[in-house]
Amino acid sequence: MDFFGTIAGPFFIKLLVALLGLFLLACLMYKLQVLFRKHRRLLLAERIEGPADIKAVLKEALRQKARFKVRMNARKRSFSSSLVDIGSSSLIIDALFPEEGNILVSGSRFIEVDLMLREADNELLHIPYTFASKFISKERFQGYPAVRVEIPDLIRRIQRREYLRITPPIKEPIYIQFELDGKQISEKIDNISGGGIGFCTSLSKSVLWRGRHIEGITIALPGGRPVIHCNMNIKSLGQSDRPVLIDGKPYYFFCGAEFVGIEDTVRESIVHYVIEKERDELKRLSREFA
């Protein structure tokens, strides 16, 4: 009896410790799941109010390195920037591009910022937001020129259809095809909207420079929709230090382009495709929230 008692004592202690560890792990997983679902509900909300929720969305924009489209005093012209730091009552954004924006922003009454965030789960859904803010000062951040603005008191999800953007499902890839300098180019589309597309490419800025006009592009949408025939203007070309692998091939550049000369019926077909895929994603999310 003394022998079995000697063995049983440490055994039951180890068993209790193991069960306690499993219980604590289960509690942690449940808490993380609750926080994750709360975060996804926040990103899908039409209006984001309250300092904590607003900062949560801004932190996500900082994490994703989301590009800002900045307008001043309700003008149509926009300037590019990105969020680089979040303070207690203000934000620091990168210097505006083109540089003229850094002059105009000093005299602005207010600025409007549009941005796009990816949905956290599978990143198919791109969620557009907008907010208004006020210019505070121009300064330097970590040695680089920057602009300090107020933290907004409201962030709205943009509902206008032309802002909706979706990443094509893996099982239904979409490609853009065009001729450039006598060569046939085919690139897999990363995202598409009624206004334009984004795609990874191995073509550098010496080929796809900002403002370059390319004629005769072709995009075949799935589901029997009409083939897109139009022109496009290159809006941006970003370079990454780490390659993105697509079908086993590395890509270092990401191109954003705007449709030009597209027929209204064709643009409407793109919008319908984007809305259909967005609804599919929202239905999936709704089932997970249930």
N, C-alpha and C positions, 0 to 999 in steps of 0.2 A: 504493500500500500504506500509506504514511504517513497518507494521508487517511482510508482505511477504519479504520486502527488508531486514529486520533484519535477517530472517531465511535463505534467499537465499545466502546472503554474505558468511557466514561460510560454507554453504553446497558446494558452488562452489569452495571455497578455498580447502576444504578437497578433493573434486573430482579431482582438478588439482594436488594436492600433490600425490594422489593415482595413477593417470595416469603417473605422472613423475616417481614415484617409479617403476611402471610396465615397463616403457620405459628403465630406468636404469638397471633393472633386465634382460630385454631382451638383452640389449647391453652386459652385463656381460656374459650371457649364450652363446651368439654368439662368444665373444672373447675366452671363455674357450673351445668352440668347435673347433675353429680355431687352438688354441694352442695344443689341444689334437691330432688333425689330423696331425699337423706339427710334433709332437713328434712321431707318428706312422710311418710317412714317413721316418723320420730320422732313426728309428730302422730298417727299411726294406731296407735302402740304401746299395749298395755294397761297397762304399768307404765313410768314414766319415772323413772329413778334416775340418780344422779351429778350433781354440781354443774353441769357444763357443759350437759347435756341439760335439766336443770330450769330453768336460767336461759334457755335458748333458748326453751322453751315460755312462760315468764313474759314474755320480751321480745315474743313474738308476741301475748300477751294485752294487753300495753301498746300495741303497734302497732295492734291491732284495737279498742282501747278497750272490751274485753270487760267486761260487767257481772258483778260478784261477788254471789253470794247467800251471806251469812255467817250461820252458826248458832253458838251458844255452848253448851258443855257438853252436847252431844247433844240440845238442845231442838229441837222442830219449828219454832218460830217463826224466821223468817229476816229479815235486814236487807240492804238494798242498799248496794253500794259499788263501787269500781273501783280498779284499780292505777294509781298515779301515779308511782312511782319504785322502782328496784331497786338496792339497795346490795350490798356485799360479803357481808353475812351477814343482812340484813334487808330487808323490803319496807315501803313506805309506801303505805297505801290511803287512799282518801278517807273523810271522816267518814261514819259509818253513817246510814242513813235507814230508818225514822223515828229521831229523835234519841235516843229511849230506849236504842237500841243502844249509843250512846257511853258511857252510864252502866253498862250491864250488862257491856260488854266489859272494863272495868277489873278486875272481880272474877272473870273467867272463868278456868278452868284451861286450857282450850284452845278453839280455834275451828275450825270446818269451813267450807271455801269450795267452792262449786260454781260452775263457769263453763262457757261455751260458746265454742268457737273455730270459725271457718269454715275449710274446706279451701281451700288456697291457689289451686288451678287455676281452677275455675269457681264456687266458693263455693256449690255446691249442698248439700254435706255439712256439717252442723253437728256438731262433735265435742264431747261433754260430758266434763268432767273434774272431779275433786274432790281436795282435799288438806287436811291438818290442819296447824295452826300454833299458835304461842303468842303471846299478847299481850305486848308489851314496854312501850309507853308511848303516851300521847296527846301530840301535839305539833302544831306548825303547819308546813305545807309551802307555801312561796311565798305566805305570808300567809293561808292557809286552814287550818281545822282538819283534822287527819288522825290516823291511827292507825298506829303502827309495830308490825309483827309479824315473827316469825322466818321466814327462807326455809325452805320445807318440804324434807324429805329424800326425799320420795316424792310423785309425782303419779300418780293412777290414772285411767284412762279408765272412765267410768261405763258399766256394762253393762245396768242396769235399763231395761226397754223404755219405761217412761213418760218417760224422759229423752231418748230418741232424737228428733231434730228434723231436718227436711229442708226445703230450698227446692224448691218444685215446678219441674220442668223448664220451660224457656221454651216448648217446644212443647205443654205441658199446663198452662196457667195455671189457678189455682183462685181463685175469688172468694168473698168473704163478703158477704151481703146482709142488711140489717136496716132497720127503721124507727126513726127518731130524731126526736122532736119534730115528727111529722107528715110527715117527708121520707123518701123511700126512698134508702138509702145502699148503694152497691156499691163495694167496695174489693178490689184485687188482693192476694192473700195472699203475703207474703214468706217466711214459714216456718210450719210446722205440726208439732204433736206430739199425742200422745194426751191431753195436758193443756191445750193451748191453741194460740193462733196469734199471729203478729206481722204487722202490715201498715202500709204507709205511708198517710198520710191528710192531707187539708187541714183537718181538723177540729182546732180548738185545745183547750187545757185548759179553756176555759170550757164546752165541750161534752162532751169525753171526759176527765173528771177521774178521778183514781185512786179506785177503789172504786165507780164508777158501775155499776149493774146494768142490763143491756140484755137484754130478752126477745125471743124469736122470731127468732133468727138462723138463716140457712140457708146451708149450704155443700155444693156438689155436687162430690164426688170423681170423678175419671175412672175408666174401666174398669168401668162398670156397678155400682159400689159404691153402697150406700144413701145417700140424701141426708141430711145432718146437720141435725137440727132440735133446737135446745137454747137455753139462755141463756148469757150470759157476763158476767164481771166485769172491768172495766178494771183492770189491774195497774200499768201505767206508760204514760206518754206523754212521749217525749223530743222536743226541738226542735233542729233543726240550722240553722246559719247558712247553709249551702249546700244548695240544693234537690236532691232525688233525682228524676231524670226517669224517669217510667214512661209508656210509650206517648205520649211527647212532652209530658206534663203535669208541672209541677213540684210536688213535695210537700216540706213542711218539717217534718212531724211523723211520728214512728214510734210506733205503739201496740202494746203487749203486753197480751193478754187471756187469761183463764182460762175454760175451759168449765165451765158449771154446769148441773146437772140433765140430764146426758147419759146415755143408756142404755148399759149395759155392752156390748151387741152393737155399737152404733154406735162407741163408743170403740175396741173391738177392731178394727173395720174401719179406723179411722184408723191404729192401730198397725201393722196388716198393710201398709197403703199405705206408711207411713214406712219400715218394714223392707225392703220390696221395693225402694224407691228407693235406700235406703242400700246394699243389696247390689249394685245396679246400679253405683253409684259405686265400691264397693270392688272389684268385678270389673274395672272400667275401670282403676283404679289398679294392680291386680295385673298386668294385661297390660302396663302401661307399665313396671313394675318388672322384668318378665321379661327 
